[in-house]
Amino acid sequence: MSSAFHRGIVLFHQNRFDLAGREFRQDLAQDPDNAMGHAFLALCLSQADENAEALHEAAEAVRLDPGQAFGHYVRGVILRDLHQLPDAEAAAREAIRLDPDDPNHFALLSSIALQRRNWTESLATAEQGLALDPEHGLCTNLRAMSLVNLGRKDEAAQTLGSALANDPEDPFTHANQGWAYLHQGDHAKALEHFREALRLDPNNEWARVGVIEALKAHHLLYRLMLRFTLWMSRKSTTAQWGIMLAFVFGRRFLDGLARQNPALKPYIEPVLLLTFGFLLLTWVASPLFNLLLRLNKFGRLALSAEQRLESSVIGGCFILAACFFLASLGFESNLTYVGVRFFGLLLFPLVVTFHRPAGKPRQVMAGVPALIAACALPAFAFVLFGSSSPLGNVEVAREWFDYFILGAILSTWLPAVLQSRG
């Protein structure tokens, strides 16, 4: 190994990934067949979000030395971060086959199972890693995260307490402890651990997101929404589908009951309104409260540029829906009817879009709300121009607006579909 490679290793372990990457490139200029050099360069590139080149370097490491477990491990890490979970799992299992004594390989496989919401498998794999090294920090944290999602909070607390006792300066463990407290509903203690994690590692994204959630949890309404969201996050994809279907068909049943029994309508309509409002809030509460955080100095600093954009777009859409709703209380018209439903339902595909990873996945997904919104154009044209509408008569307007409503509702199922395919 060249001196450049050894300098790169030192810089890598100091988390100076940009400088380490330069050293690994210099080493590869002298020895382009150094599989380890390609693997470490891939990790450095991944830290800089240069994922395409990182994946290429990892694949080159595997090609040059397919019997070396480290290349497969690095490739698995990058594929996991790119949400290509089936390929990531295959790479992790190959790393384990080649070197079954490295707990890092089991930590990778556990983290992939965690992303797939397979809490039991994630826990079992993390414990396999801990059997090799009882003090392995990442496996310990993955075990705790799995236990939280399985509802075994006391065991999770004990695991995190032991991890902090072994290494009180580990930012990831502090961040993980913060999320455990959020799941328990204690946002004040959660904020303490998130702040400590950021003090130890200012670039810890897991802790930064936690700080934002803990700050928003000071508001009672958001706290209730957060509890529901965290509760849903602990459910499997199948269970989430079941809950969504029960909600949709439950609303349809009540709506049909109200139509068949006019005497029950005054009792059923408030229930339908409240359930719709609750569903809407579970989707838009986070960006709406991000909008409020922009009035808080610390909260404003914690928000990323992406979160500020999301809060502006979704907050603006919500405000327009609220304005049309308030206008409808004073007078009913086709404009208020279409406006409140258009801006209210458009929130769903917009939230789905911002939930996708930044870059190409989000750019592609941005076409969904645009396509759905286009279905409402005949309705707006009819409201503005009446019978002289260039986009068709009232029947056409109603038909396409029904397509808009259906598309907005179906868009809420996209995250579960994408998750199940991941």
N, C-alpha and C positions, 0 to 999 in steps of 0.2 A: 504494500500500500504506500502511496506517495505521501509526502509531508502535507500536501494540500488536502488530501483525504483526512488525515489526522487532525488538521486544523479545523476542517469542516465538522468533524465529530464533536470537538470541544465547543465550537460555536453553536452547534445544534442543541447540545445539552444545556446551553445557556439561554436557549429560546431566541437566539439571534439568527432567525431563519434566512433572512435576506443575505447576510454575510456568509452563512454556512453554504447557501446555494451557490454563491460565487466560487467558493473553494471546491465544491463538488464538481462544478463545471470545469474548473481548471484541472482537476484530477482526471476527469473523463476525456479532456483534450489530449492528455498523455496516455491514458489507458481506456479507450472506448468500450472495452469488453469487461470492465469492472462492474459486475452485477450489483454489488453492494453500493457502489457510487450512484448508480441509476436509482436504486431504491431510496436512498437517503435524499437524493435530489427531488424525487417524486414527493416525499413528505414535505420538503421545504416549499415546493411549488403549491402543494395543497394548502399550506398555511397562508399563502398569498392569494388563494382563490383562483389560481391558474389551473383549473381542474382538468381541462382537456390535455394540456401538456403533462400534467402530473400523472394522468392515467396512462399516457403514452410511455413515460419513463418507467412506471411500475410494470407495464407489460414487457418492456425491454429487459428489465431485471429478471422477470420470470423466463423470458426466452433464452437469455444468456445462461441462466443457472436454474433450471426447473426443479432441481432437487434441493434447492435452498429455501427453507421455510419462510425466511424473512421477506423475500420478494412477494410471495403469495399473501403474507400478512399485510404488507403495505398496500398491495392492490386491493385487498378486502377493505381496508380502512378508507381508501379513496372512493371505492364503489359505494360503501355505506354512506359516506358524506354526500354522495350524489343521489342518494335514495334509490340506487339500483340494487335492491336488497337480495333478490335471488342469486345474482352473480356474486355479491359480497359474501353471502353465506357459503357459496361453493368455494370461494377463495379461502375463507376462514377455516373451513373443514379440511381443505388440503394442507394448510399450514399446520393444523393440529395433527394430521396424519404423518406429516414429515417430522414434526417435533412436538410430541405430546406432553413434554415436560415444561413448556413455556406458558405461564399463566396469562401472558398478554394475549395469546391466541384464544384462550377461553373468554377473556374479557371482551374481545372483538365479537365473538359469536354471541355472547350474552347481550351486548349492546344492540346487535342486529335483531335479536328476538324481542328486545325492549321496544324498538321502533315498530315492530310488527304487532305490538300489544299482546305478545305471547308471554305473559308474566311468569307463568310456571316454568317454561323452558328457560327464560332469562335467569330466574333464580337458580335453577338446577345447574346451569352452565357456569354462573358466577361462583357457585359453591365448588364446582370442579376445579376452578382456578385457585380458590382459597385452600383447597386440599393440597395444592402444590406449594403455595406460599400464603400462610394464614394472615400475613400482614400486607398483602398486595392491595394497594390503595384503590385502584380502579375496580377490581373485583368486589372489594368491600362496599364501595359506593353503588355499584350495580346491584349488589345483593339488597342493599337498603332501598333502592328505588323500586325494585321488584316487590319487596315486602310491602311498601307503601301502597302500590297499585293493587296488591292482593288483599289490602285491608288489614294487614298484620302490623299495625302502627307501633305497638310496644316493642316488637322485635326489631323493627326498623330503627327506632330511637336508640335501642341498646347497641345496635350495630354501628350507627353513626357516632354514638358516644365513645365507643371503643376506638373508632377510627380517629376521632379528634384527640383522644388521649395519646394515641401513638404518634400522631403528627398534627399538633395544633395549628401549624402554619400552612396546611393544605387548603388552597382556595376552593378547589372543587368540592371537598367535603363540607366546607362552610356553606357553599351554595346549595349543596344537596340537603343539608340540614335546614336551610331556609325554606326550600320547597316542601320538606316534610312538615314544617310548622304551618305552611300555607294550607296543606291538606288537612291539618288539624284545626284550621280556622284561627290560628294565633298569628295575625299579620305583624304584630309589634315585634315578637321574637324573630319572626322570619326576616324582617327588615334589618335587625341587628346582624344576623349571619350573612345576609347579602352584602351589607356594607363592609363587613370584615373581609369577605371574599374579594371584593373590589379593591380594598386596601392592599391586599396581598398580591392581587393580579388585576390591574386596571382594565385589561382586555378580556376579562372573563365574561363572555356573552351570556352564559347560563345565569350568572349572578345579576347582570344588568337587566335582563328580562324579569328576573325575580323582584328586583327593586321596584320596577314599574308596577308589577302586579300587587306588591305589598302596599305601595303608596295609594293605588286606586282602591284597595280594600279598606281604606279608612272610611269610605262612603258605604253606608249600609246597603243601598241598592246594589252596588257593584259587588259587595261582599256576598250577597245572596246569589248573584249571577255566577261569581267565581266558584262558590261551593258546588253549584249545579254543574258547571263546566268541568271542574276537577273530578266530580263524581262520574260524569260521562266519560272522561278520559281514562278512567280505570276499567271501563267496560270493554269487552272484546268488540271487534267489528261487527260480528253477528248480533250481539246484544244491542249495539247502537242502531243497527238496521231495525231490529224488533221494536225498540222504543220509538223510532221515527215513524214506523208504519202504524203502531198503536195510536200515536198522536194524530196522524193524518186521517185514519179511518174512524177514530173516535170523534173527531171534529165533524166528519161527514155524517156520522150517525146522528149526532146531536142536531146538526143543521136540518137533516131530513125529518127528525122528530118534531122540530119546531114548525116546519111547513105543514106537517100532517095534523098537528095539534096547536092551533093558534093560541089557545089558552096558556100553553107552556112557553110561548115565545118570549114574554117579558122576563122569564127566569133563565131561559137558555141563552138568549142573546148576550147578556153580560158575561156569561161563562165563555162563550165563543170569543168575545172581545178580549177578555183577560188572557185566555190561552194564546191568542194570536199575538197580543202585546208581549207576553212572556217569551214566546218563540222568537219574536223580533229582537227583544233585548238580549237573549242568549247569543244572537249572532252579531249584534252591533255594539254591545256594551263596552267591549274592550277599546275599539277605536273612538267611541264617543267619550269615554272617560280619559283616553289619551288627549283628546281635545281639551278637557278640563285641566289635565296635567300641564298643559302648555302655559297655564296661568301661574304654575308653581315653579319657582326658580330651580329647585333641585330636580323636580320632575321633568322640566324642560330640558335640562342637561342630560338626563338619563335617556330621553327619547332619541331614537336614531332618525336620520333623514327619511328613511323609508316609513317609519311609524308616523312621522309628522305628515307625510304625503297621504298616507292611508286615513289619518284622522281628518284631514282637510276634505278629501273626496267623499268619504262616507258620512262625515259630520255634515257636510254641505247638503248631501242628498237627504239626510234625516231631517234637517231644518226645513227643506222645501216640502217634504211630506207633512211635517208638523204645521207649516203655514197653510197648506191646502186643507188639512184637517180642521184647523181653527176657522178657516173661511167657510167650510161646510156647515159649521155649527150656526153661522149667521144666516146663510142662505144656501139652498141646494141648487146645484146646476150641473150640467154635463161636465163642465170644466173642473169643478171641485171633485166630482166623482172620479174622473179619469186621473186628475193630478195626484190625489192622495194615494190611489192604488198604484199608479205608475212609480212614483218616487219611493213609496213604502216597499213595494215588492222588488224594485231594482236593487235595493240594499243587499238582497241575498246573493245574486251573482257577483256583485262588487266585492263582498266579503270573501267569497270563494276565490276570486281572482287574487286578492292580496294574501290569501293563505298559501298560495303556491310559492315555491322558492323563487327568489329574484333571478332575473335573467330570462333566458329563452322560455322556461316553463310558464312564467307569468305572462310574458308577451303573447304566447300562444293562447293562454287562458283568457286574456283580455278580450279576445274576440267573442267570448260567450256572452257577457253583458251587452256588448254592442249588437250582437245578433238578436238577443232577446228584446232589447229596447226597440229595435227596428220593427218588431211585430206590433208595437203600439202606435206606429205612425198613422195608419188609417183612422184610428180613434181620435188622435189629436187633429188630424185634417178635417174630420167631420165636425168636431167641436168648433173649430175656427171658421170653416166655410159652409157648414150645413149641407144642404142637399146638393150644392154645387161643388162639393169636395172632389178634387182630382184623383183621389185614391179610393173611390168607391162609395156606395151608399151605406146606410146605417147597419144593414145586415153584415156587410163586409167588415165594417169597423168593429162590430161586436165579435164576429168570428175571429178576427186577428187579435183582438184584445184578449180573448179567451186563450189563444195560443201564447200570448205574452205572459198571462197569469200562470199557465201550465209550465212554461219554460222556466220562469222564476222559481217556482216551487221545486221542479225537478233538479234545478241547479244545486239545491241544498244537499242532494244525494251524491254529488260529484266527489267530495272529500272521502266519503266512505268507499266509493267505487275505486278511486285512485289508491286508497290505502290497501284495499283488499288485493289489488293487482300488484302492489309493491312488495 
